């Protein structure tokens, strides 16, 4: 019996208007891929000449399968997974549940796409928890299985009908135009800014216009709101963006869209001087291994503006804190990675050797309006890495 195989993916096309970085596929195509996967599975089970228990070959998301890839026509480097495979098998006890989870998630996605809906990962978790509590006891099971399905079907989570949950916001010299909708002038909003939707299709449809010269990526919502309250973008022509902590996919997506639409607009990151802050910066800059095949699509050339070691002289000794065990764990992971550049490694090594960390808020000892001046001075002086 001849097995059906997956159709070869066509190359994606980018335009200045849409700058869509994801290889999103029509729901009909994704449903067809799920059907092919099911038929291949059944063919393996029913074949008398090959009675082997089926396995699912999935691209490994371990650090040993990770490398750094540089763009040929850009200065963006990204995490790239090589073609080393791991397998989910019914024969191994530890893999059996993960094997079943893949089929459960594909079944749910098949239904979602048939209904023309979009759901968040959280909504998907509660639905699976209700239908299959034996296999989905926590959100992590859903998140990891989604990456397995992305690996198996070679499509994005958006193509599966799964919408990114977003905490992100942006504000500043940017106008958002959505077809048949009123435009949004982000320079006249309140300090909370414009909430970034989790619908990547909606984000890809936006037309963006801006007279900003800089894009400033802020780790924390409190710092974002401080700068927005001070209207930093009126003194320094910029766009402010935050994911309010560790970056979600939607915030990374819109940041990538901005970088593609305005290629001459540098991106500067303002993060705490601690391992977590550097980890956040690296996720924007290179992507993350845990994101699997989707990771490289959102990588941007992000410069580290602050806080850095040279800025610590501005902070009183009383504001420094000891590194926590979680900080040391993150530092160990970063130091063992292949992609950490030398200047970043030196900063991280200094954190570990001194055993200290410092937060951006420590600069408020110079007054609440100091932060905006600090940012402007560092940009003008080219004080970033």
Buried (B, 14 or more C-beta within 10 A) or exposed (E): EEEEEEEEEEEEEEEEEBBBBBBBBEBEBBBBBBEBBBEBEEBBEEEEEEEEEBBBEBBBBEEEBBEBBEEEEEEBBBBBBEEEEBBBBEEEEEBBBBBBBBBBBBBBBBEBBEEEEBBBBEBBBBBBBEEBEEBBEEBEBBBBBBBBBBBBBBBBBBBBBBBBEBBBBBBBBBBBEEEEEEEBEBBEBEBEBBEBBBBBBBBBBBBBEBEBBBBBBBBBBBBBBBBBEBBBBEEBBBBBBBBBEEBBBBBBBBBBBBBBBBEEBBBBBBBBBBBBBBBBBBBBBBBBBEBBBBBBBBBBBBBBBBBBBEBBEBBEEEBBBEBEEEBBEBBEEBEEBEBBBEEBBEBBEBBBEEEBBBBBBBBBEBEEEEBBBBBBEBBEEEBBE
